[in-house]
Amino acid sequence: MRSFYHYMMRYRGNRTENDEKKLADWMFQDHSFPKQAKTYDEISRYLEWNIPFPSALSVFDRLYDTYLIEEDN
């Protein structure tokens, strides 16, 4: 199973400026982001302390569910 960070890199470079792209770009630019993390708790804790924009946690929750489904298949 690849890390959540690697999963999110699919949203970088999207032409449409949306919350998914905004979160992926922020993760890429934040050198302290736990890039090898796979667990919800570790990533969620980091985002709670370093929230990049107001809806980032809800975007993360939604994308993390998708990540689990896609990575389990």
Contacts in CASP RR format, 6 or more apart in sequence:
PFRMAT RR
TARGET T0000
AUTHOR 0000-0000-0000
METHOD contacts of the structure
MODEL  1
MRSFYHYMMRYRGNRTENDEKKLADWMFQDHSFPKQAKTYDEISRYLEWN
IPFPSALSVFDRLYDTYLIEEDN
1 38 0 8 1.000
1 71 0 8 1.000
2 71 0 8 1.000
3 35 0 8 1.000
3 36 0 8 1.000
3 37 0 8 1.000
3 38 0 8 1.000
4 37 0 8 1.000
4 38 0 8 1.000
4 43 0 8 1.000
4 64 0 8 1.000
4 67 0 8 1.000
5 27 0 8 1.000
5 33 0 8 1.000
5 34 0 8 1.000
5 35 0 8 1.000
5 36 0 8 1.000
5 37 0 8 1.000
6 35 0 8 1.000
7 63 0 8 1.000
7 67 0 8 1.000
7 70 0 8 1.000
7 71 0 8 1.000
8 23 0 8 1.000
8 24 0 8 1.000
8 27 0 8 1.000
8 63 0 8 1.000
9 24 0 8 1.000
9 28 0 8 1.000
10 24 0 8 1.000
11 20 0 8 1.000
11 21 0 8 1.000
11 23 0 8 1.000
11 24 0 8 1.000
12 21 0 8 1.000
12 24 0 8 1.000
12 25 0 8 1.000
12 28 0 8 1.000
13 21 0 8 1.000
13 25 0 8 1.000
14 20 0 8 1.000
14 21 0 8 1.000
19 53 0 8 1.000
19 55 0 8 1.000
19 56 0 8 1.000
19 59 0 8 1.000
20 59 0 8 1.000
20 63 0 8 1.000
22 52 0 8 1.000
22 53 0 8 1.000
22 56 0 8 1.000
22 59 0 8 1.000
23 52 0 8 1.000
23 53 0 8 1.000
23 56 0 8 1.000
23 59 0 8 1.000
23 60 0 8 1.000
23 63 0 8 1.000
26 52 0 8 1.000
26 53 0 8 1.000
26 56 0 8 1.000
27 33 0 8 1.000
27 35 0 8 1.000
30 50 0 8 1.000
30 52 0 8 1.000
32 50 0 8 1.000
33 46 0 8 1.000
34 42 0 8 1.000
34 43 0 8 1.000
34 46 0 8 1.000
37 43 0 8 1.000
37 46 0 8 1.000
40 64 0 8 1.000
43 60 0 8 1.000
43 64 0 8 1.000
44 57 0 8 1.000
44 60 0 8 1.000
47 56 0 8 1.000
47 57 0 8 1.000
47 60 0 8 1.000
48 57 0 8 1.000
51 57 0 8 1.000
END
